[in-house]
Amino acid sequence: MSTSQPRQRLPKRERMKIDRQKMPEQDPNIRNSNFAEVNLGLSESFALLEAERCLECRDPKCVQGCPVNVNIPRFIQLLAEGDRVGAAKSLLGDNALPAITGRVCPQETQCECLCIRANKGLPVAIGYLERFVADWAREHRDEIPNEPAAPTGRRVAIVGSGPGGLTAAGELAAMGHDVTVYEAFHRPGGVLVYGIPEFRLPKSIVDKEVERLKSMGV
């Protein structure tokens, strides 16, 4: 899959005609006998189609509904234009754990409920697109430029490796600080590992996000 496939955006009138894409799932007759992730993720074609639904509002309420203030229209616009690297850099610059929040964050009561398209239909599937971009970034790490900040010489200790601790570690490391995370249990992740079932959030996803933080020097 090429990382740079420029695409011409549809006129906004045409975007309004696109229905929200459905998340593919394991067949109930199969998933009742395993603990694998139920949601399978959007395909590239469905993700691009869903990204086209974003109207790029001048005053994007979706951003106001995001607890970590992700520039949602920006990463979706870049994805819709075919710039996957740009979309990944934008998303990762705002959110240290996008593959996780794309799966377990309650978007329906935060960013998506404020989407203007919800006034006359279904909102843009922001969570689905966040997951798509994050998963793509994880599979193409070598294609995303690593631009670490200059070391500040400051050392930071974070007690606890739950989502809050990992997020803080990622953001502080991105600022150039030397970050060490302390965890009492044998596996980092906190509630992400010990509180959320495998079919909702695979442990492998958490492990990959932790590996990415380690690559940043955490």
Legacy VTK file of the C-alpha trace (Angstrom):
# vtk DataFile Version 3.0
C-alpha trace
ASCII
DATASET POLYDATA
POINTS 218 float
0.000 0.000 0.000
1.495 3.331 -0.991
1.740 5.994 1.682
1.133 8.801 -0.792
-1.862 8.574 -3.073
-3.265 12.095 -3.535
-7.037 12.068 -3.856
-9.426 14.736 -5.025
-12.056 15.497 -2.394
-15.717 15.344 -3.322
-17.828 18.519 -3.224
-19.552 18.888 0.144
-22.956 18.416 -1.482
-21.825 14.989 -2.681
-20.316 14.115 0.691
-23.714 14.597 2.306
-25.046 11.698 0.234
-22.577 9.184 1.690
-23.983 6.913 4.382
-22.000 6.100 7.505
-19.891 2.997 6.998
-20.580 -0.026 9.179
-17.877 -1.631 11.280
-17.214 -5.226 10.139
-17.610 -7.713 12.974
-16.953 -11.352 13.675
-19.958 -13.505 12.861
-21.895 -14.207 16.104
-21.731 -17.944 15.418
-17.940 -17.710 15.363
-17.264 -15.194 18.105
-19.358 -17.139 20.620
-16.536 -19.665 20.763
-13.524 -17.351 21.053
-12.279 -14.244 22.824
-10.805 -12.538 19.753
-11.636 -8.910 19.017
-15.231 -8.548 17.808
-14.758 -5.424 15.676
-12.495 -6.132 12.713
-11.705 -2.574 11.615
-12.600 -0.672 8.457
-10.970 -1.609 5.180
-8.985 1.071 3.375
-11.785 1.745 0.887
-14.426 2.054 3.608
-12.163 4.286 5.711
-11.584 6.656 2.788
-15.309 6.745 2.072
-16.101 7.495 5.710
-13.437 10.202 5.801
-15.178 11.884 2.857
-18.232 12.392 5.068
-16.389 14.999 7.151
-17.516 18.496 6.155
-14.501 20.277 7.689
-16.571 22.675 9.787
-15.159 26.135 10.454
-16.003 25.670 14.136
-15.504 21.929 14.711
-17.530 21.020 17.783
-16.110 17.491 17.663
-12.762 18.812 18.896
-14.467 20.425 21.876
-15.927 17.042 22.790
-12.555 15.278 22.719
-10.967 14.959 26.191
-7.449 15.148 24.715
-8.302 17.850 22.161
-7.374 15.857 19.056
-7.531 17.946 15.875
-10.128 15.596 14.425
-10.897 17.445 11.164
-7.192 17.678 10.381
-6.319 13.984 10.554
-9.539 13.039 8.764
-8.842 15.567 5.997
-5.334 14.206 5.496
-6.678 10.661 5.375
-9.351 11.623 2.844
-6.669 13.263 0.690
-4.668 10.038 0.703
-1.910 11.300 3.000
-1.752 8.454 5.500
1.621 9.502 6.885
0.340 13.013 7.484
-2.823 11.688 9.113
-0.772 9.435 11.389
1.620 12.235 12.385
-1.280 14.572 13.120
-3.118 12.005 15.237
-0.026 10.805 17.115
0.954 14.395 17.778
-2.287 14.927 19.688
-2.912 11.503 21.217
-0.312 9.159 22.705
-2.588 6.090 22.557
-4.807 6.367 19.446
-5.082 2.627 18.756
-6.514 2.230 22.252
-8.830 5.236 22.342
-10.029 4.370 18.849
-11.339 1.122 20.319
-12.574 1.912 23.826
-13.224 5.663 24.014
-16.996 6.439 24.156
-16.998 8.609 21.038
-20.782 8.459 20.816
-21.066 10.619 23.952
-18.067 12.862 23.294
-16.815 13.886 19.848
-19.367 12.152 17.628
-22.445 13.457 19.430
-21.277 16.997 18.598
-20.666 16.265 14.906
-22.844 18.534 12.772
-23.902 15.577 10.643
-25.697 14.139 13.663
-28.277 16.920 13.241
-29.619 15.205 10.125
-28.519 11.610 10.321
-25.509 9.780 11.685
-22.250 11.479 12.721
-18.900 10.835 11.116
-17.469 7.604 12.567
-14.559 9.373 14.223
-13.626 6.407 16.396
-13.500 4.038 13.430
-11.218 6.427 11.547
-8.989 6.974 14.565
-8.561 3.221 14.875
-7.844 2.857 11.142
-5.135 5.524 11.141
-3.586 4.238 14.379
-3.521 0.644 13.141
-2.030 1.748 9.828
0.636 3.732 11.684
1.500 0.716 13.820
1.952 -1.465 10.741
4.026 1.172 8.913
6.189 2.579 11.699
9.255 2.699 9.451
7.447 5.015 7.029
6.587 7.631 9.643
9.467 10.047 10.317
10.595 10.089 13.939
11.209 13.690 14.934
12.180 13.668 18.630
12.520 16.930 20.479
15.919 18.045 21.685
16.710 16.586 25.134
15.860 19.011 27.930
18.023 17.289 30.534
15.039 16.992 32.852
14.068 13.660 34.376
10.464 12.719 35.162
9.158 9.796 37.229
5.605 8.577 36.639
4.052 6.198 39.162
1.569 3.836 37.521
1.348 2.682 33.916
-2.394 2.997 33.420
-3.797 5.058 30.537
-3.138 8.323 32.364
0.445 7.395 33.162
1.201 6.165 29.656
-0.349 9.258 28.092
1.674 11.560 30.332
4.819 9.556 29.574
4.283 9.862 25.832
3.633 13.592 25.918
6.559 14.335 28.227
8.921 12.187 26.159
7.798 14.042 23.029
8.854 17.268 24.763
12.368 15.905 25.211
12.219 14.877 28.873
13.800 11.675 30.210
10.770 9.697 31.458
10.700 6.610 33.677
7.433 4.819 34.477
7.135 2.773 37.674
4.593 -0.054 37.829
3.879 -2.510 40.670
2.483 -5.228 38.426
4.497 -7.326 36.008
2.805 -5.898 32.914
2.252 -2.219 32.032
-1.177 -0.963 31.050
-3.235 -0.865 34.217
-6.960 -1.087 33.483
-6.171 -1.459 29.777
-4.649 -4.870 30.523
-6.409 -5.974 33.694
-9.849 -4.390 33.346
-10.910 -4.535 29.681
-11.675 -7.931 28.101
-9.663 -9.239 25.167
-12.589 -9.121 22.730
-12.898 -5.378 23.370
-9.216 -4.440 23.554
-6.619 -7.076 22.624
-3.602 -7.124 24.924
-1.390 -7.142 21.827
-2.629 -3.638 20.967
-1.651 -2.358 24.408
1.737 -4.058 24.128
2.395 -2.392 20.763
1.509 1.030 22.149
3.856 0.439 25.083
6.595 -0.602 22.639
6.109 2.642 20.728
6.518 4.638 23.946
9.686 2.690 24.738
11.028 3.588 21.295
10.569 7.221 22.334
12.889 6.627 25.270
10.302 5.969 27.990
LINES 1 219
218 0 1 2 3 4 5 6 7 8 9 10 11 12 13 14 15 16 17 18 19 20 21 22 23 24 25 26 27 28 29 30 31 32 33 34 35 36 37 38 39 40 41 42 43 44 45 46 47 48 49 50 51 52 53 54 55 56 57 58 59 60 61 62 63 64 65 66 67 68 69 70 71 72 73 74 75 76 77 78 79 80 81 82 83 84 85 86 87 88 89 90 91 92 93 94 95 96 97 98 99 100 101 102 103 104 105 106 107 108 109 110 111 112 113 114 115 116 117 118 119 120 121 122 123 124 125 126 127 128 129 130 131 132 133 134 135 136 137 138 139 140 141 142 143 144 145 146 147 148 149 150 151 152 153 154 155 156 157 158 159 160 161 162 163 164 165 166 167 168 169 170 171 172 173 174 175 176 177 178 179 180 181 182 183 184 185 186 187 188 189 190 191 192 193 194 195 196 197 198 199 200 201 202 203 204 205 206 207 208 209 210 211 212 213 214 215 216 217
